[in-house]
Amino acid sequence: MMAHKIPQKNSPSVLKLLEKYYKNAVCALDYQTPFQLLVATILSAQCTDERVNKVTPALFKKYPDPFKMAKARVSDLEKLVHSTGFYKNKAKNLKACAKDLVDLHGGELPQNMEDLHALPGVGRKTANVVLGNAFGIPGMVVDTHVTRLSNRLGLAKGKNAVILERDLEKVVPKKNWTNFSHWLISHGRAVCKARSPQCHICFLEDLCPKHGVQ
């Protein structure tokens, strides 16, 4: 079943409550530089942030920047990122991404969607994570939590991440684009879970158009 769209007048109330309850929510990935955030986000595909945070200390100790990672052997990267899943593809993309950063951008991360998205292994979600959290440039991150909750709450509908990104940008004030994903991710993990949403304790229950919509 699909959630009905929240009346436009209710959308600000939903956002206000999310901000109230999750005002301190931040990116759950551990990093010290924009490059490290990029790497961690690439590794987070089909993997938990908790697992990524266990893997990256050793990875960043050996390859802290694009220059060193670009020279890494793929087999060595595979060993370090093995537990994050899809490790062969991720290792290949990490090396290729680092090489492009060195060859095309002097080892610095570009601060725009077009150039970030052009890097190997970097989709719009990853690019928006980096733009919003590393550079303070508003980016609408659409992951599984954001997709699920946006549909349940009627803020947007559908599964296409690019379309959802565009639709949510129309509903959420630009200044909140980056924080919005943190709010929904936090709410999705704590309350509005995928298989068993806890509607009875949800502070959005009265505003939600359809409780427990999958």
C-alpha positions as CSV (number, residue, x, y, z in Angstrom):
1,M,0.0,0.0,0.0
2,M,1.1,3.6,-0.6
3,A,0.8,6.5,1.8
4,H,-1.4,9.4,0.9
5,K,0.4,12.7,0.5
6,I,0.5,14.8,3.6
7,P,-1.5,18.1,3.1
8,Q,1.0,20.8,2.3
9,K,0.1,22.7,5.5
10,N,1.2,19.7,7.6
11,S,4.7,19.3,6.0
12,P,6.2,22.2,8.0
13,S,4.9,20.6,11.2
14,V,6.5,17.3,10.3
15,L,9.8,19.0,9.7
16,K,9.6,21.0,12.8
17,L,9.0,17.9,15.0
18,L,11.8,16.0,13.3
19,E,14.2,18.9,14.0
20,K,13.0,19.1,17.6
21,Y,13.6,15.4,18.4
22,Y,16.7,14.9,16.3
23,K,18.3,18.4,16.4
24,N,21.7,16.8,17.4
25,A,21.7,14.1,14.7
26,V,24.9,14.0,12.6
27,C,26.5,11.8,10.1
28,A,27.2,8.4,11.8
29,L,30.4,7.8,9.7
30,D,33.8,8.5,11.4
31,Y,36.1,10.7,9.3
32,Q,38.7,13.4,9.7
33,T,38.9,14.7,6.1
34,P,36.5,15.1,3.1
35,F,38.4,12.3,1.4
36,Q,37.9,10.0,4.3
37,L,34.2,10.8,4.4
38,L,34.0,10.0,0.6
39,V,35.7,6.6,1.2
40,A,33.6,5.7,4.2
41,T,30.4,6.6,2.3
42,I,31.4,4.4,-0.7
43,L,32.0,1.6,1.8
44,S,28.6,2.1,3.4
45,A,26.7,0.8,0.4
46,Q,24.9,-2.3,1.5
47,C,26.7,-2.1,4.8
48,T,26.0,-0.6,8.2
49,D,27.8,2.5,9.4
50,E,28.9,0.6,12.5
51,R,30.7,-1.9,10.4
52,V,32.3,0.7,8.2
53,N,33.6,2.5,11.3
54,K,35.3,-0.7,12.4
55,V,37.0,-1.0,9.0
56,T,38.2,2.5,8.3
57,P,40.7,3.1,11.1
58,A,43.1,0.5,9.6
59,L,42.3,1.6,6.1
60,F,42.9,5.3,6.8
61,K,46.1,4.6,8.8
62,K,47.6,3.0,5.7
63,Y,45.9,5.1,3.0
64,P,45.0,8.5,4.6
65,D,44.8,10.5,1.4
66,P,44.1,10.0,-2.4
67,F,47.9,10.0,-3.2
68,K,48.6,7.0,-1.1
69,M,45.3,5.2,-2.0
70,A,45.9,5.7,-5.7
71,K,49.1,3.7,-5.4
72,A,47.6,0.9,-3.4
73,R,47.3,-2.6,-4.7
74,V,43.7,-3.6,-5.2
75,S,44.3,-6.9,-3.4
76,D,45.5,-5.0,-0.3
77,L,42.4,-2.8,-0.4
78,E,40.2,-5.9,-0.8
79,K,41.7,-7.4,2.4
80,L,41.0,-4.2,4.4
81,V,37.4,-3.7,3.2
82,H,36.4,-7.3,2.9
83,S,33.9,-7.3,5.8
84,T,31.9,-4.4,4.2
85,G,30.6,-6.7,1.5
86,F,31.0,-6.4,-2.3
87,Y,34.6,-5.8,-1.4
88,K,36.1,-6.5,-4.9
89,N,34.0,-3.8,-6.5
90,K,34.5,-1.4,-3.6
91,A,38.3,-1.9,-3.6
92,K,38.4,-1.4,-7.4
93,N,36.3,1.8,-7.1
94,L,38.4,3.2,-4.2
95,K,41.6,2.9,-6.1
96,A,40.1,4.3,-9.3
97,C,38.4,7.1,-7.4
98,A,41.7,8.1,-5.7
99,K,43.6,8.0,-9.0
100,D,41.1,10.3,-10.6
101,L,41.2,12.7,-7.7
102,V,45.0,12.8,-8.1
103,D,45.1,13.0,-11.8
104,L,42.1,15.3,-12.4
105,H,41.8,17.4,-9.2
106,G,45.3,17.5,-7.7
107,G,44.3,15.3,-4.8
108,E,41.5,17.6,-3.7
109,L,37.8,16.7,-3.6
110,P,35.7,18.9,-6.0
111,Q,32.9,20.8,-4.3
112,N,30.2,20.3,-6.8
113,M,27.8,17.5,-7.8
114,E,28.9,17.1,-11.4
115,D,32.6,16.4,-10.7
116,L,31.9,14.3,-7.6
117,H,29.4,12.2,-9.4
118,A,31.9,11.6,-12.2
119,L,34.3,9.8,-9.8
120,P,34.3,6.0,-9.9
121,G,31.9,4.5,-7.3
122,V,30.3,7.9,-6.5
123,G,26.5,8.2,-6.9
124,R,24.3,11.1,-6.1
125,K,23.8,9.9,-2.6
126,T,27.5,9.7,-1.8
127,A,28.1,13.1,-3.5
128,N,25.4,14.7,-1.4
129,V,26.8,13.2,1.8
130,V,30.2,14.7,1.1
131,L,28.8,18.1,-0.1
132,G,26.6,18.5,2.9
133,N,28.8,17.1,5.7
134,A,32.3,17.9,4.6
135,F,31.7,21.2,2.8
136,G,28.5,22.6,4.2
137,I,26.9,22.7,0.8
138,P,23.2,21.6,1.1
139,G,22.7,18.2,-0.3
140,M,19.5,16.0,-0.2
141,V,20.7,12.5,0.6
142,V,18.3,9.7,-0.4
143,D,19.0,6.4,1.2
144,T,16.8,3.5,2.2
145,H,15.6,5.2,5.4
146,V,14.8,8.5,3.6
147,T,13.0,6.6,0.8
148,R,10.9,4.6,3.2
149,L,10.0,7.4,5.6
150,S,9.3,10.0,2.9
151,N,6.8,7.6,1.4
152,R,5.2,6.6,4.7
153,L,4.9,10.3,5.7
154,G,3.7,11.3,2.3
155,L,6.4,13.9,1.8
156,A,7.2,12.3,-1.5
157,K,6.3,9.0,-3.2
158,G,8.1,6.4,-5.3
159,K,11.4,4.5,-5.2
160,N,13.4,6.4,-7.8
161,A,16.1,8.1,-5.8
162,V,16.7,10.9,-8.3
163,I,13.0,11.8,-8.5
164,L,12.7,11.6,-4.7
165,E,15.6,13.9,-4.3
166,R,14.0,16.5,-6.6
167,D,10.6,16.2,-4.9
168,L,12.0,16.4,-1.4
169,E,14.0,19.5,-2.4
170,K,10.7,21.2,-3.1
171,V,9.2,20.3,0.3
172,V,12.2,20.8,2.6
173,P,13.9,24.2,2.9
174,K,17.3,24.2,1.3
175,K,19.0,25.1,4.6
176,N,17.7,21.8,6.0
177,W,18.6,19.5,3.2
178,T,21.6,18.0,4.8
179,N,20.0,17.7,8.3
180,F,16.8,16.3,6.9
181,S,18.5,13.0,6.0
182,H,20.0,12.8,9.5
183,W,16.6,13.3,11.0
184,L,14.9,10.7,8.9
185,I,17.7,8.2,9.3
186,S,17.6,8.6,13.1
187,H,13.8,8.3,13.1
188,G,14.0,5.3,10.9
189,R,16.5,3.5,13.1
190,A,14.8,4.3,16.4
191,V,11.0,4.3,15.6
192,C,9.8,4.0,12.1
193,K,11.6,0.7,11.3
194,A,11.2,-1.1,8.1
195,R,9.4,-4.2,9.3
196,S,7.9,-3.1,12.5
197,P,7.2,0.6,12.7
198,Q,6.5,1.6,16.3
199,C,3.5,3.9,15.5
200,H,2.3,3.8,19.1
201,I,5.3,5.8,20.4
202,C,5.8,7.9,17.3
203,F,5.6,11.7,17.8
204,L,4.5,12.0,14.2
205,E,1.5,9.6,14.6
206,D,-1.1,12.3,14.4
207,L,0.4,13.7,11.2
208,C,1.2,10.4,9.5
209,P,-1.3,9.8,6.7
210,K,-1.2,6.0,7.1
211,H,0.3,4.2,10.1
212,G,2.5,1.3,9.4
213,V,2.6,1.7,5.6
214,Q,5.3,-0.6,4.2
